[in-house]
């Protein structure tokens, strides 16, 4: 092979690596572990089967034991589309070339959902002040570190806002999915745990006796409904097929039986999806920065000058996110 042939061959390889995403006919759909796989699989399989039939793609569910498993799956090309909470979607967007394209809609018409802290129904805890006495006598259950309602929201509004580190406050702190946390409260295995209104509704429906042994100690500000995220590594035609399927599912524009599709969505506690984008994450980014600021303010070991500089940097970042939120509200006429 002469010099020019070698150069052309090298250029071809370079272009192929830098070119558009390759078309694929198999999609792995990631499902975060809000409940056990045993509970999640039957709810999702009918939806994924319809996706397969209407798009002509092979669609396989991808389960992991924690949220990070789905995020990393997308990062390394093992997951092409996924249902995330907002916090885990933020990680997928920032670290795994993900992009939000749709948002779930609550079947009851709620504009979102709420994070909760649950305690046993017969608990002597009646307020956050009771919970945050921090005498290391209580056992607390937090959610998955990539969960919005199970981790980010309580860490922001309950702990960071009060300058408290849970590990310094409680006897033990464990991390588990929503279902496990709720059952741990119901069975008296922890004194309090994070959860959310969606999962608690499922507990009431599926395990009414356990539900009777639970009460709500605290309820958060509204959290935006969950997003669906697609990898930017997926080619444009496939992305369009998936987006069209999701956004038309259960509507008059569906290629399938819309009435049956609405029943399938109802099994997931949802109505038809609505279009969304990465701006959905702006309130979550504000929470994340607020959490960091609260943690820094509570850190009595950090150099004061360094702390002040870091807080000023985070406050500026927070102000930028809030400015974008206000601009979007103005644009939409909200």
C-alpha positions as CSV (number, residue, x, y, z in Angstrom):
1,X,0.0,0.0,0.0
2,X,1.5,3.4,-1.0
3,X,1.6,6.5,1.1
4,X,-1.6,8.0,-0.4
5,X,-3.5,4.7,0.0
6,X,-2.5,4.6,3.6
7,X,-3.5,8.2,4.2
8,X,-6.9,7.6,2.6
9,X,-7.5,4.5,4.7
10,X,-6.6,6.4,7.8
11,X,-8.9,9.2,6.9
12,X,-11.7,6.8,6.3
13,X,-11.3,5.3,9.8
14,X,-11.2,8.8,11.3
15,X,-14.3,9.8,9.5
16,X,-16.1,6.6,10.5
17,X,-15.3,7.3,14.2
18,X,-16.3,10.9,14.1
19,X,-19.4,10.4,11.9
20,X,-23.1,10.0,12.9
21,X,-24.3,7.4,15.3
22,X,-24.7,3.9,13.8
23,X,-28.2,2.7,13.1
24,X,-29.3,-0.1,15.5
25,X,-32.2,-2.5,15.6
26,X,-32.0,-3.5,19.3
27,X,-32.9,-1.1,22.1
28,X,-32.3,-1.8,25.7
29,X,-34.8,0.2,27.8
30,X,-33.5,1.0,31.3
31,X,-35.9,0.9,34.3
32,X,-34.8,2.4,37.6
33,X,-35.2,0.3,40.7
34,X,-38.0,2.1,42.6
35,X,-39.4,-1.3,43.4
36,X,-38.3,-4.9,43.1
37,X,-37.7,-6.2,39.5
38,X,-40.5,-8.7,40.3
39,X,-43.0,-5.8,40.7
40,X,-41.7,-3.6,37.9
41,X,-41.4,-6.2,35.1
42,X,-45.1,-7.0,34.6
43,X,-46.0,-3.3,34.5
44,X,-43.4,-2.5,31.9
45,X,-43.5,-5.5,29.6
46,X,-46.8,-4.7,27.8
47,X,-45.5,-1.2,27.0
48,X,-42.2,-2.5,25.7
49,X,-43.9,-5.1,23.7
50,X,-46.0,-2.4,22.0
51,X,-42.9,-0.4,21.4
52,X,-41.3,-3.4,19.7
53,X,-44.4,-4.0,17.5
54,X,-44.9,-0.3,16.4
55,X,-41.3,0.7,15.8
56,X,-40.0,-2.6,14.3
57,X,-37.1,-2.5,16.8
58,X,-36.1,-5.3,19.2
59,X,-36.8,-3.8,22.7
60,X,-35.4,-5.4,25.8
61,X,-35.9,-4.3,29.4
62,X,-32.7,-3.4,31.3
63,X,-32.9,-3.7,35.1
64,X,-30.2,-2.9,37.6
65,X,-30.0,-3.2,41.4
66,X,-29.6,0.6,41.8
67,X,-30.1,3.8,39.8
68,X,-26.4,4.0,39.0
69,X,-26.5,0.8,37.1
70,X,-28.9,2.3,34.6
71,X,-26.9,5.5,34.3
72,X,-23.7,3.6,33.7
73,X,-25.5,1.4,31.3
74,X,-26.4,4.4,29.2
75,X,-22.9,5.8,29.6
76,X,-21.3,2.7,28.1
77,X,-23.9,2.0,25.4
78,X,-25.7,-0.8,27.1
79,X,-28.9,1.3,27.5
80,X,-30.3,3.4,24.7
81,X,-33.6,4.7,26.4
82,X,-34.5,4.9,30.0
83,X,-37.1,5.9,32.5
84,X,-35.4,8.0,35.2
85,X,-36.3,10.2,38.1
86,X,-35.1,13.8,37.7
87,X,-31.9,13.4,39.7
88,X,-30.8,10.3,37.9
89,X,-31.8,11.9,34.6
90,X,-29.5,14.8,35.4
91,X,-26.6,12.3,35.9
92,X,-27.5,10.6,32.6
93,X,-27.6,14.0,30.8
94,X,-24.4,15.2,32.3
95,X,-22.3,12.0,32.3
96,X,-23.9,9.6,29.8
97,X,-24.8,11.6,26.7
98,X,-28.4,11.4,27.5
99,X,-31.2,13.8,26.5
100,X,-34.7,14.2,27.8
101,X,-37.4,13.9,25.2
102,X,-40.6,13.0,27.1
103,X,-42.1,13.4,30.6
104,X,-44.6,11.2,32.4
105,X,-48.0,12.5,33.3
106,X,-49.7,11.4,36.5
107,X,-52.9,9.4,35.9
108,X,-54.7,11.4,38.6
109,X,-53.8,14.7,37.0
110,X,-51.2,15.8,39.5
111,X,-48.6,18.2,38.1
112,X,-45.9,16.1,39.7
113,X,-45.3,14.3,42.9
114,X,-43.9,14.9,46.4
115,X,-41.1,13.5,48.5
116,X,-42.2,12.2,51.9
117,X,-40.7,11.2,55.2
118,X,-42.6,8.3,56.7
119,X,-42.7,7.0,60.2
120,X,-44.6,4.1,61.9
121,X,-48.2,5.0,62.6
122,X,-47.6,4.6,66.4
123,X,-44.4,6.6,66.3
124,X,-43.9,9.4,68.9
125,X,-42.2,11.5,66.2
126,X,-44.7,14.2,65.2
127,X,-42.5,16.8,63.5
128,X,-39.2,17.4,61.8
129,X,-37.9,18.9,65.1
130,X,-38.6,15.5,66.7
131,X,-36.8,13.7,63.9
132,X,-33.8,16.1,63.9
133,X,-33.0,16.0,67.6
134,X,-29.8,14.2,66.4
135,X,-29.1,12.2,69.6
136,X,-28.1,9.2,67.5
137,X,-31.0,7.1,68.9
138,X,-33.0,6.8,65.6
139,X,-32.5,4.6,62.5
140,X,-33.2,6.4,59.3
141,X,-33.7,5.1,55.7
142,X,-32.6,7.2,52.8
143,X,-33.3,6.5,49.2
144,X,-30.9,5.5,46.4
145,X,-28.2,8.3,46.1
146,X,-29.4,9.0,42.6
147,X,-33.1,9.2,43.6
148,X,-34.8,12.6,43.4
149,X,-37.5,12.1,46.0
150,X,-35.7,9.5,48.1
151,X,-32.4,11.3,48.4
152,X,-31.9,14.7,46.7
153,X,-35.1,16.4,48.0
154,X,-34.8,15.3,51.7
155,X,-31.1,16.0,51.6
156,X,-31.8,19.5,50.4
157,X,-35.0,20.5,52.3
158,X,-34.7,18.5,55.5
159,X,-30.9,18.1,56.2
160,X,-28.8,20.6,54.3
161,X,-31.4,23.4,54.9
162,X,-31.0,22.7,58.7
163,X,-27.2,22.2,58.5
164,X,-27.4,18.6,59.4
165,X,-25.4,15.6,58.2
166,X,-27.7,12.5,58.5
167,X,-24.7,10.3,59.4
168,X,-23.9,12.5,62.3
169,X,-27.6,12.7,63.4
170,X,-28.9,9.2,63.4
171,X,-27.8,5.9,64.9
172,X,-27.8,4.3,61.5
173,X,-28.5,5.5,57.9
174,X,-29.3,3.0,55.2
175,X,-30.0,3.4,51.5
176,X,-32.8,1.4,49.7
177,X,-35.5,1.8,47.1
178,X,-38.9,3.4,47.9
179,X,-40.7,0.1,48.4
180,X,-38.1,-1.3,50.8
181,X,-38.1,1.9,52.8
182,X,-41.8,2.0,53.2
183,X,-42.0,-1.6,54.3
184,X,-39.1,-1.0,56.7
185,X,-41.2,1.7,58.3
186,X,-44.3,-0.4,58.4
187,X,-42.5,-3.3,60.0
188,X,-40.7,-1.1,62.6
189,X,-37.2,-1.8,61.2
190,X,-36.4,1.9,60.9
191,X,-37.8,4.9,62.8
192,X,-38.2,7.0,59.7
193,X,-37.5,6.8,56.0
194,X,-37.8,8.8,52.8
195,X,-40.4,7.8,50.2
196,X,-42.8,9.6,47.8
197,X,-46.5,10.1,47.1
198,X,-46.5,7.8,44.0
199,X,-44.9,4.8,45.8
200,X,-47.0,5.3,48.9
201,X,-50.1,5.1,46.7
202,X,-48.9,1.8,45.4
203,X,-48.3,0.5,49.0
204,X,-51.9,1.6,49.9
205,X,-53.2,-0.3,46.8
206,X,-51.1,-3.4,46.9
207,X,-50.3,-3.8,50.6
208,X,-53.1,-2.1,52.5
209,X,-52.2,-3.7,55.9
210,X,-48.7,-2.3,55.7
211,X,-50.1,1.1,54.6
212,X,-52.2,1.2,57.9
213,X,-48.9,1.0,59.9
214,X,-47.4,4.1,58.2
215,X,-48.0,7.8,58.7
216,X,-46.5,10.9,56.9
217,X,-44.2,13.1,59.0
218,X,-43.1,15.5,56.2
219,X,-44.1,16.4,52.6
220,X,-41.8,18.3,50.2
221,X,-42.4,21.0,47.6
222,X,-43.7,19.7,44.3
223,X,-41.2,17.6,42.2
224,X,-41.6,17.6,38.3
225,X,-42.9,14.3,36.9
226,X,-40.3,11.8,35.8
227,X,-38.5,12.1,32.4
228,X,-37.7,9.6,29.7
229,X,-34.1,9.9,28.4
230,X,-32.6,8.8,25.1
231,X,-28.9,8.4,24.3
232,X,-27.4,10.8,21.8
233,X,-25.5,7.9,20.5
234,X,-28.6,6.5,18.9
235,X,-29.0,7.4,15.3
236,X,-31.6,10.1,14.3
237,X,-34.0,7.8,12.5
238,X,-34.2,5.4,15.5
239,X,-34.5,8.3,17.9
240,X,-37.5,9.7,15.9
241,X,-39.2,6.3,15.8
242,X,-38.9,6.0,19.6
243,X,-40.0,9.6,20.2
244,X,-43.0,9.3,17.9
245,X,-44.1,6.0,19.6
246,X,-43.8,7.4,23.1
247,X,-45.5,10.7,22.5
248,X,-48.3,9.2,20.5
249,X,-48.9,6.2,22.8
250,X,-52.4,6.2,24.2
251,X,-53.5,9.1,22.1
252,X,-55.6,9.5,18.9
253,X,-52.3,9.5,16.9
254,X,-51.2,6.1,18.1
255,X,-50.6,3.4,15.5
256,X,-52.0,0.8,18.0
257,X,-55.1,0.4,20.1
258,X,-55.2,3.7,22.0
259,X,-57.8,2.5,24.6
260,X,-55.7,-0.6,25.4
261,X,-52.6,1.6,25.6
262,X,-54.2,3.9,28.1
263,X,-54.9,0.8,30.3
264,X,-51.3,-0.2,30.1
265,X,-50.2,3.3,31.1
266,X,-52.7,3.2,33.9
267,X,-50.9,0.1,35.2
268,X,-47.8,2.4,35.4
269,X,-50.0,5.0,37.2
270,X,-49.6,7.4,34.2
271,X,-51.7,9.1,31.5
272,X,-50.2,9.7,28.0
273,X,-46.7,11.3,27.9
274,X,-45.9,14.9,27.1
275,X,-43.0,16.3,25.2
276,X,-40.1,17.6,27.3
277,X,-36.4,18.5,27.2
278,X,-33.4,19.0,29.4
279,X,-34.8,22.3,30.8
280,X,-37.1,20.1,32.9
281,X,-34.0,19.6,35.1
282,X,-33.5,23.3,36.0
283,X,-35.4,23.1,39.3
284,X,-33.5,19.9,40.2
285,X,-30.2,21.7,39.5
286,X,-31.2,24.4,41.8
287,X,-31.9,21.8,44.5
288,X,-28.6,20.1,43.9
289,X,-26.7,23.4,44.3
290,X,-28.8,24.4,47.3
291,X,-27.9,21.1,48.9
292,X,-24.2,21.7,48.3
293,X,-24.4,25.2,49.8
294,X,-26.1,23.9,52.9
295,X,-23.5,21.2,53.4
296,X,-20.7,23.7,53.0
297,X,-22.3,26.1,55.5
298,X,-22.5,23.2,58.0
299,X,-18.9,22.2,57.5
300,X,-16.9,23.5,60.5
301,X,-13.6,22.0,59.4
302,X,-13.2,23.8,56.1
303,X,-11.1,26.9,55.7
304,X,-13.4,29.9,56.0
305,X,-12.0,31.8,53.0
306,X,-12.1,28.7,50.8
307,X,-15.7,28.0,52.0
308,X,-16.8,31.6,51.2
309,X,-15.3,31.4,47.7
310,X,-17.0,28.1,47.0
311,X,-20.3,29.2,48.3
312,X,-20.1,32.4,46.1
313,X,-19.4,30.3,43.1
314,X,-22.4,28.0,43.8
315,X,-24.7,31.0,44.5
316,X,-23.8,32.4,41.1
317,X,-24.5,29.0,39.5
318,X,-27.8,28.8,41.3
319,X,-28.7,32.3,40.1
320,X,-28.1,31.3,36.5
321,X,-30.4,28.3,36.7
322,X,-33.1,30.4,38.3
323,X,-32.7,33.0,35.6
324,X,-33.3,30.3,33.0
325,X,-36.4,29.0,34.9
326,X,-37.8,32.6,34.9
327,X,-37.1,33.0,31.2
328,X,-38.9,29.7,30.4
329,X,-41.8,30.8,32.5
330,X,-42.0,34.1,30.7
331,X,-41.8,32.4,27.3
332,X,-44.6,30.0,28.2
333,X,-46.7,32.7,29.6
334,X,-46.7,31.1,33.1
